[in-house]
Every structure is written in C-alpha cells, then in structure tokens.
Amino acid sequence: MRSHVVHFTAPINSSTCGQLIDKCSQAIQQGADELIIKIATMGGECSYGFSLYNFLVSLPVPVRTHNLGTVESMGNIIFLAGERRTACPYSKFLFHPFHWTLNGAVDHVRMSEYAMSLDYDLQLYASIVEERTRGARVPLDVLDCLTAGPRILNAEDALNSGVIHVVDCLGMPAESVSWCVYS
C-alpha cells in the first residue's frame, strides 16, 4: 500500500485550506492508496473547516487522521473526516463556543445574517460530531461544549467519546511520501 502523509500544522484559513486541497490532490495524482493527515492546529475559520471536511470525505482513497498533539475548535471537524482516527497518548482535543471577529459598523440586517450563520454553523458542527462518533461508550455533549462549557478531551476521553478509534503514536510508514502544510 502506498501511503501519503500530509502534516497539517497550521491555522484553518483560506491559504491553508487551499494548500491542503492541493497536497491531497497531488498525492492522489501520484497514486496514493491512502492519505494520512497528521494534524496539529488551534482551529480557525468555520467555512474553511467545513469545506475541508467535505473535501476529505469525498476523496477516492481512505483518509486516516491523527492528532499530533493538539486539535482544537474547527480542527476537530477536519479531524473527524478520517475513516480511521488516532491520537498520541499525550494529545488533546478542545471543543469550545464559537466566536467571530467583526470589523467596522454593522447594521441590523447584517447582524441578523451573522447570527443566522453562526447558528447554522453550530448545528452543522454538532451534526458532524454526532454522526462521526455515533455509538460511542460515552457520547460527547457537543452542543453544551459549543454554547456553554468548553471541554478538553485527553486521548482516553477521545477514545471513550468516539472521537478516535485508537491511542497510537502512528509512526511513518517506511515507503510513505510526505507533504507539509504550515503557515
């Protein structure tokens, strides 16, 4: 099996979204039989996180994701795109309420649009987490994490909540091809 490993150590934004799509596309064109996405991110923009999730689950090869140390916020959505998900023993996952940065003046209509979009993103995030962790021993109350109380999961918590399948340091396959996305 020809594995391609993509190290994603960046915030989630327009630039890194395009880079990850590019690296994964190149790997597929070069004959990858599977993609392993090793992730260390503090999160980022919702729109790009959801776009990357949809891109990764649509790929024609199996995608595995691995937490290198910390996966936070919107990074969890990218991470959950993996068919097989692992994390190092000393890693964490952070789920917390959304926040936006608004610049300049905002009228009532625009504020309503922002609120509507924020609510939609919240439900979309919760739906993805629920779908990808269905059947967990200890289901994660992600809506509570996103609206009230942030939560950090260690590797064991992530295993019990279905976020990961195995705690593993996940070494590099000997014949793998390696790519990097960073900012």
Secondary structure as the mmCIF struct_conf table of DSSP 4:
data_model
#
loop_
_struct_conf.conf_type_id
_struct_conf.id
_struct_conf.beg_label_comp_id
_struct_conf.beg_label_asym_id
_struct_conf.beg_label_seq_id
_struct_conf.end_label_comp_id
_struct_conf.end_label_asym_id
_struct_conf.end_label_seq_id
STRN STRN1 SER A 3 THR A 9
BEND BEND1 ALA A 10 ALA A 10
STRN STRN2 ILE A 12 ILE A 12
BEND BEND2 ASN A 13 ASN A 13
HELX_RH_AL_P HELX_RH_AL_P1 SER A 14 GLN A 29
TURN_TY1_P TURN_TY1_P1 GLN A 30 GLY A 31
BEND BEND3 ASP A 33 ASP A 33
STRN STRN3 GLU A 34 THR A 41
STRN STRN4 GLY A 44 GLY A 44
HELX_RH_AL_P HELX_RH_AL_P2 CYS A 46 VAL A 57
TURN_TY1_P TURN_TY1_P2 SER A 58 SER A 58
BEND BEND4 LEU A 59 VAL A 61
STRN STRN5 VAL A 63 GLU A 72
TURN_TY1_P TURN_TY1_P3 SER A 73 MET A 74
HELX_RH_AL_P HELX_RH_AL_P3 GLY A 75 PHE A 79
TURN_TY1_P TURN_TY1_P4 LEU A 80 ALA A 81
BEND BEND5 GLU A 83 GLU A 83
STRN STRN6 ARG A 84 ALA A 87
TURN_TY1_P TURN_TY1_P5 PRO A 89 TYR A 90
STRN STRN7 LYS A 92 PHE A 95
BEND BEND6 GLY A 104 GLY A 104
HELX_RH_AL_P HELX_RH_AL_P4 HIS A 108 ARG A 132
TURN_TY1_P TURN_TY1_P6 THR A 133 GLY A 135
BEND BEND7 ARG A 137 VAL A 138
HELX_RH_AL_P HELX_RH_AL_P5 VAL A 142 THR A 147
TURN_TY1_P TURN_TY1_P7 ALA A 148 ALA A 148
STRN STRN8 ARG A 151 ASN A 154
HELX_RH_AL_P HELX_RH_AL_P6 ALA A 155 ASN A 160
TURN_TY1_P TURN_TY1_P8 SER A 161 GLY A 162
BEND BEND8 VAL A 163 VAL A 163
BEND BEND9 HIS A 165 HIS A 165
STRN STRN9 VAL A 166 VAL A 167
HELX_LH_PP_P HELX_LH_PP_P1 GLY A 171 PRO A 173
TURN_TY1_P TURN_TY1_P9 ALA A 174 GLU A 175
STRN STRN10 VAL A 177 TYR A 182
#
